Amino acid sequence: MTAHEGLDPAQSGLGDMDIEAFRRHGHAVIDWIADYLGTIDDRPVLSPLAPGEVRDALPATPPVEPEPFRRLMADLDRVILPGITHWNHPSFHAYFAITGAGPGILAETLTAALNVNGMLWRTSPSATELEQVVGDWLRQLLGMAPAWSGLLTEGASTSTLLALAAARERTDLDVRQRGLAGRPDLPPLRVYTSEQAHSSVEKAAIALGLGRDGVRTIAVDDRYRLRPDALAAAIEEDVRFGFRPVAIVATVGTTATTSVDPLQAMADVRDRAVTELGHPIWLHVDGAYGAALAICEEHRWVLDGIERADSLVVNPHKWLFTPIDCSVLLLRDTQALSTAFSLVPDYLATDDGEVTDLMDLTVQLGRRFRALKLWMTLRYFGAEGLRRRLREHVRQAARVAAWVERHPALELVVRPEMSTVVFRLRADDAEVAAAADRAADTAADTAADAAADRAAALAAADERSRRVLRWLDEDGRILLSGTVLDGRHVLRLALGNLRTTDDHLERACAAIDEAVAAVPPR
Ligand SMILES: *Cc1c(COP(=O)(O)O)cnc(C)c1O
């Protein structure tokens, strides 16, 4: 085939893809997506490729001559797809399971076509106003008061960074103007969050100049919820040593176990500290995954106390079926954000009057038109449709949890309240029990030996747990993820894909069963 065969007329000229060619390729792309989603079930969930394989399959130098669109699509299949881990797969149960659902996929195409940069109101009134409206719809769905308003960002990490920047600005330390470095007048600043909180809190502290030492992690209870008494004690101790508490971050749906921090009790601690210290302490709530559940009346308890918080992040790209990326930051006072970030250079000054220019609320200037996909997703499914789907995922999680409980080699770590099942391999019962018996022995050296035996039995169970994960990765039928909790390796099976059916749950249980049998205790 010669270089020009299959090229569109425009490719040898100066303009964009011509309209008729666009229509033809566009139909082919939509057909490709439909085929992909229609057959996704047959693919291994995790990409089986080794590091470097995708890179090696690609030319090392950029293309010189135009290439036919057909050939690009062929290489999508040949080179790119094998290196895809299929997040839209119904047997993707790792991390938090998500869905980039149909309405959002189509909306993303439209967003690219409109190619809006929503930095100012006038650079597309629809981008700004639709963003405000979908933020407000989400607020209503979550049962929150009208005073709150929303802003879309790329992800929870960015949302939390913005919230903590607002919190820092609310101190009277004038960090916006004078920075943090080289200022002997400043006390060290502190943010408090549980030891189960997401790493994005620490990353925000790194970016904001608070440093990792600026984050004090607070102990959790036996259900992995922040302990308010420990929070109060930490703040009291810090104040005694000259630290300045700036913010408290609660988590609704922690990454490891989906635990829900006690917002009311944390707000009580905050209020008491504010009264004593006489300066504000921001309460931010990280509900990236879990806050979505509050759209269901019977689960609204997960946000009990939210009215006392200052900000909340929820990711529609996590459990509201919107394609990545889409995070909503809701604030009781968006003014706090513009106080932190508004900076208008002459070339962006407008006389549009009483409008919001979204650039004033964030670090970024240019912004994607993210609201369109959230708008289309909310409308396509409707509030009741979304609730039905969340309830289905909660039901699926309960069903898998019941299976885990019946399984002789497995045990639940916590009873799932959301859609993630956290479980682990039992350490060899006989070994652990024997070790415990010996530990009860009064002879000190025997007890020490027994403790060592017990630790060895648990370590063996953990090692086996990791091998079970690797076995499942290679098998490809399902994808789980693991983490470490209380020093033990645990497995997580997350539900959240709209194509996951009870058949997929059976597939998951069968695969785990086989993995456990294939990886015997040592
Ligand atoms: C996923 C998650 C995050 C990070 O979200 P991004 O959108 O990837 O930045 C933060 N916190 C919690 C609790 C999460 O589940």
PDBQT file of the ligand as one rigid body, heavy atoms in Angstrom, charges set to zero:
ROOT
HETATM    1  C1  LIG A 601      -9.968   7.748  45.151  1.00  0.00    +0.000 C 
HETATM    2  C2  LIG A 601      -9.838   8.530  46.387  1.00  0.00    +0.000 A 
HETATM    3  C3  LIG A 601      -9.046   9.683  46.427  1.00  0.00    +0.000 A 
HETATM    4  C4  LIG A 601      -8.226  10.154  45.253  1.00  0.00    +0.000 C 
HETATM    5  O1  LIG A 601      -9.037  10.441  44.185  1.00  0.00    +0.000 OA
HETATM    6  P1  LIG A 601      -8.468  11.040  42.827  1.00  0.00    +0.000 P 
HETATM    7  O2  LIG A 601      -9.685  11.524  42.152  1.00  0.00    +0.000 OA
HETATM    8  O3  LIG A 601      -7.819   9.895  42.130  1.00  0.00    +0.000 OA
HETATM    9  O4  LIG A 601      -7.498  12.120  43.145  1.00  0.00    +0.000 OA
HETATM   10  C5  LIG A 601      -8.996  10.394  47.602  1.00  0.00    +0.000 A 
HETATM   11  N1  LIG A 601      -9.672   9.999  48.686  1.00  0.00    +0.000 NA
HETATM   12  C6  LIG A 601     -10.430   8.885  48.702  1.00  0.00    +0.000 A 
HETATM   13  C7  LIG A 601     -11.158   8.498  49.947  1.00  0.00    +0.000 C 
HETATM   14  C8  LIG A 601     -10.538   8.118  47.544  1.00  0.00    +0.000 A 
HETATM   15  O5  LIG A 601     -11.302   7.031  47.555  1.00  0.00    +0.000 OA
ENDROOT
TORSDOF 0
